[in-house]
Amino acid sequence: MHSDAGIAPSTLSALIFFSQPHGQDMNRNFSEISVIDSYVPQLKSVQYAYPLIACNIDNIDESLMSWKDPSKPYDYYNLTKDIEEIFRGTNLSAHEHAFSKIAHWPP
């Protein structure tokens, strides 16, 4: 027997068991923490001093990036800005699912 979502009840109960919160509420909003680390998909290259960004970061706060090049903007390293040039001469095309998606909803 499966649930409406197509998940077996035994699997669903295991997911619920493992998703229980641990620890106590510290009464601090995430946005109030002075150092916030986030996952931004990136690729390291020996040809660049900083990682190549593998997602569109236009709508996130730059403070979520774990590094900053003092001489170049993040767009210099952003592969999504170079997609047409990267695919030129191939049978590939730019597609909205070609790169990871990232979002940030500030308070």
Backbone torsions as a table, in degrees:
resi	resn	phi	psi	omega
1	MET	NA	135.1	-179.6
2	HIS	-117.3	153.7	175.7
3	SER	-75.6	175.3	179.2
4	ASP	-60.2	-28.4	-179.1
5	ALA	-82.5	-0.8	179.3
6	GLY	83.3	16.2	-179.7
7	ILE	-106.1	132.1	178.5
8	ALA	-62.3	141.0	-179.3
9	PRO	-53.8	-37.6	179.8
10	SER	-66.1	-37.7	176.8
11	THR	-68.0	-42.8	180.0
12	LEU	-61.2	-43.1	-179.8
13	SER	-66.8	-34.4	176.9
14	ALA	-66.2	-40.0	178.3
15	LEU	-64.8	-41.0	179.6
16	ILE	-66.3	-40.5	179.1
17	PHE	-60.4	-46.2	-176.1
18	PHE	-78.4	-10.9	-178.2
19	SER	-96.6	10.5	179.0
20	GLN	-71.8	139.4	-179.7
21	PRO	-68.4	149.9	177.8
22	HIS	-120.1	144.9	179.0
23	GLY	89.4	-169.0	-177.8
24	GLN	-120.9	153.6	175.1
25	ASP	-65.9	123.2	-178.8
26	MET	-90.0	3.6	-180.0
27	ASN	56.2	38.2	175.8
28	ARG	-126.3	128.8	176.3
29	ASN	-74.0	144.3	178.7
30	PHE	-54.8	-40.4	-177.7
31	SER	-69.5	-12.6	-179.9
32	GLU	-93.6	-5.1	179.9
33	ILE	-76.0	132.8	-174.0
34	SER	-70.4	-31.7	179.1
35	VAL	-120.7	112.8	179.4
36	ILE	-115.7	125.3	177.4
37	ASP	-104.1	141.0	-179.7
38	SER	-135.6	161.7	177.0
39	TYR	-97.0	117.6	175.2
40	VAL	-119.8	116.3	-179.0
41	PRO	-56.7	124.8	-176.2
42	GLN	-142.9	156.7	176.6
43	LEU	-124.1	132.7	176.9
44	LYS	-86.5	141.8	179.0
45	SER	-136.8	137.7	178.0
46	VAL	-70.6	-13.8	-178.7
47	GLN	-86.0	-10.3	-177.7
48	TYR	-127.4	145.0	-180.0
49	ALA	-70.8	-24.1	-178.4
50	TYR	-126.2	160.8	-178.7
51	PRO	-65.5	152.7	173.7
52	LEU	-84.5	132.1	-175.6
53	ILE	-85.6	126.5	-174.9
54	ALA	-107.7	37.1	175.7
55	CYS	-162.1	162.9	178.3
56	ASN	-80.4	120.9	-178.7
57	ILE	-109.3	18.2	-177.8
58	ASP	-59.0	-31.9	-173.6
59	ASN	-108.8	23.6	175.4
60	ILE	-119.1	157.4	177.8
61	ASP	-73.3	132.3	-178.5
62	GLU	-62.2	-19.9	178.5
63	SER	-66.5	-14.6	177.8
64	LEU	-80.0	-10.6	177.2
65	MET	-77.9	143.0	-177.4
66	SER	-88.5	0.2	-179.9
67	TRP	-148.5	163.9	176.5
68	LYS	-149.6	126.7	174.2
69	ASP	-83.6	120.7	-177.7
70	PRO	-68.6	-15.0	-176.5
71	SER	-113.1	-11.0	-178.1
72	LYS	-135.2	147.0	177.4
73	PRO	-74.7	164.0	178.5
74	TYR	-59.4	-33.7	-179.6
75	ASP	-59.4	-26.0	176.9
76	TYR	-59.8	-33.3	-177.9
77	TYR	-99.7	0.1	-173.4
78	ASN	-85.9	109.8	-178.1
79	LEU	-63.9	-27.5	-179.4
80	THR	-65.7	-23.3	178.3
81	LYS	-78.5	-19.3	-176.5
82	ASP	-106.4	8.5	-170.9
83	ILE	-56.5	-44.4	-178.9
84	GLU	-63.7	-40.6	179.3
85	GLU	-68.2	-38.6	179.4
86	ILE	-62.3	-41.9	-176.6
87	PHE	-86.9	-8.7	-178.8
88	ARG	-59.2	132.3	179.3
89	GLY	85.4	4.1	177.8
90	THR	-117.8	175.6	176.7
91	ASN	-92.1	12.4	177.8
92	LEU	-90.9	154.3	176.4
93	SER	-134.7	156.4	177.8
94	ALA	-65.7	131.6	-178.4
95	HIS	-137.1	145.6	-176.6
96	GLU	-61.3	-19.6	-179.3
97	HIS	-99.1	9.9	-178.0
98	ALA	-70.9	-26.5	-177.9
99	PHE	-125.7	159.0	175.7
100	SER	-63.8	159.1	176.9
101	LYS	-112.8	144.0	178.8
102	ILE	-137.2	144.9	-179.2
103	ALA	-140.7	152.9	177.9
104	HIS	-142.2	126.7	178.5
105	TRP	-116.3	90.5	179.9
106	PRO	-67.6	157.2	-179.0
107	PRO	-66.0	NA	NA
